[in-house]
Amino acid sequence: MKNLKIAVPSEVPGGLDSERSGHFGHCPMFTLVELDGDKIGKVSIVHNQAHEAGGCMQVVGLLKDQGVNALVVHGMGRGPFMGMQKEGINVYFADQNYSDVAMAVDGLRQQKLPRFEAAQLCKSNGDCHH
């Protein structure tokens, strides 16, 4: 993995030690981790934008504007997933065992995280696995 800028939905601004947020669209912030090859570079946060239901497309633009090209999530809806694909942001799935940002980034660096698939998408009826 070369020159990635990874976004991980996060609960608090704690850098690599921050707890992951299970809800992509409504997470308080994203921890951004830059990778150069296998080395971790700059770690920063960007606060999520407040939005109503269906407003997750704003988050797609926010991450694109930050130069993100990889996103590690536990769950997300169809709209933002399609938006990420359109913008060239690869989405990876990390289950609840990857409880903090460092674990999620390490999982991606070690190529243990699968690409997020349409079958994992949250349904609008509240049937969501995160």
C-alpha positions as CSV (number, residue, x, y, z in Angstrom):
1,M,0.0,0.0,0.0
2,K,1.6,3.2,-1.2
3,N,0.7,6.8,-0.4
4,L,-2.7,6.3,1.1
5,K,-4.7,8.7,3.1
6,I,-7.0,6.7,5.2
7,A,-10.2,8.0,7.0
8,V,-11.6,6.1,10.0
9,P,-14.9,7.2,11.6
10,S,-14.0,8.1,15.2
11,E,-15.7,8.9,18.5
12,V,-13.1,11.2,20.0
13,P,-10.0,13.1,18.9
14,G,-7.5,10.6,20.2
15,G,-5.3,10.0,17.1
16,L,-4.4,6.4,16.6
17,D,-5.8,5.5,20.0
18,S,-9.3,6.9,19.2
19,E,-12.2,4.6,19.5
20,R,-13.8,3.8,16.1
21,S,-17.3,4.9,15.5
22,G,-19.7,2.2,14.1
23,H,-21.9,4.7,12.3
24,F,-20.2,6.2,9.2
25,G,-22.6,9.0,8.5
26,H,-23.2,10.2,12.0
27,C,-19.7,9.8,13.5
28,P,-18.4,12.9,15.4
29,M,-15.2,13.0,13.4
30,F,-12.8,11.1,11.1
31,T,-9.2,10.3,12.0
32,L,-7.1,10.7,8.9
33,V,-3.9,8.7,8.7
34,E,-1.3,9.2,5.9
35,L,0.7,6.2,4.9
36,D,3.9,6.3,2.8
37,G,4.5,2.7,1.9
38,D,4.3,0.9,5.2
39,K,5.1,3.9,7.4
40,I,2.6,6.0,9.2
41,G,3.0,9.7,8.6
42,K,0.7,12.5,9.6
43,V,-2.3,11.8,11.8
44,S,-5.0,14.4,12.0
45,I,-8.8,14.8,12.5
46,V,-11.6,16.4,10.6
47,H,-14.9,17.0,12.2
48,N,-18.0,15.5,10.5
49,Q,-20.6,17.9,9.2
50,A,-24.0,17.8,10.9
51,H,-26.7,16.5,8.5
52,E,-30.1,15.0,8.4
53,A,-31.0,11.5,7.2
54,G,-29.8,11.0,3.7
55,G,-27.2,13.7,4.0
56,C,-24.2,11.4,4.0
57,M,-23.3,12.6,0.5
58,Q,-21.9,15.7,2.2
59,V,-19.4,13.4,4.0
60,V,-18.3,12.0,0.7
61,G,-17.4,15.5,-0.4
62,L,-15.7,16.3,2.9
63,L,-13.4,13.3,2.6
64,K,-12.7,13.9,-1.1
65,D,-11.7,17.5,-0.3
66,Q,-9.3,16.1,2.4
67,G,-7.5,13.9,-0.2
68,V,-8.8,10.7,1.3
69,N,-8.4,7.6,-0.9
70,A,-9.2,4.8,1.5
71,L,-12.0,4.5,4.1
72,V,-12.3,1.9,6.8
73,V,-15.9,1.4,8.1
74,H,-18.1,-1.1,9.8
75,G,-21.3,0.0,8.1
76,M,-22.7,2.5,5.6
77,G,-25.6,3.1,3.4
78,R,-25.9,2.7,-0.4
79,G,-25.8,6.4,-1.3
80,P,-22.4,7.2,0.4
81,F,-21.0,3.9,-0.7
82,M,-21.8,4.7,-4.4
83,G,-20.5,8.2,-3.8
84,M,-17.2,6.9,-2.5
85,Q,-16.8,4.6,-5.5
86,K,-17.6,7.5,-7.9
87,E,-14.9,9.7,-6.2
88,G,-12.3,6.9,-6.3
89,I,-12.3,6.3,-2.5
90,N,-11.8,2.6,-1.8
91,V,-14.0,1.4,1.1
92,Y,-12.8,-1.4,3.4
93,F,-14.7,-3.4,6.0
94,A,-13.4,-3.8,9.5
95,D,-15.6,-5.6,12.1
96,Q,-16.0,-4.6,15.8
97,N,-12.8,-6.5,16.7
98,Y,-10.9,-3.6,15.1
99,S,-11.9,-1.3,18.0
100,D,-9.6,1.7,17.6
101,V,-8.0,3.6,14.7
102,A,-4.6,2.0,15.1
103,M,-6.1,-1.5,14.8
104,A,-8.1,-0.5,11.7
105,V,-5.0,1.0,10.0
106,D,-2.9,-2.0,10.9
107,G,-5.5,-4.3,9.4
108,L,-5.5,-2.3,6.2
109,R,-1.7,-2.2,6.1
110,Q,-1.5,-5.9,6.6
111,Q,-4.1,-6.4,3.9
112,K,-6.5,-8.2,6.3
113,L,-9.5,-6.0,5.6
114,P,-11.7,-7.0,2.7
115,R,-13.2,-4.5,0.3
116,F,-16.7,-3.4,1.4
117,E,-19.4,-5.0,-0.7
118,A,-22.9,-4.0,-1.6
119,A,-24.3,-7.0,0.4
120,Q,-23.0,-5.3,3.6
121,L,-24.9,-2.0,3.0
122,C,-27.2,-0.7,5.7
123,K,-30.9,-0.8,4.8
124,S,-33.1,2.2,5.2
125,N,-35.5,0.1,7.4
126,G,-33.0,0.2,10.3
127,D,-31.6,-3.3,9.5
128,C,-28.0,-2.5,9.9
129,H,-25.2,-4.6,11.3
130,H,-23.3,-1.8,13.1
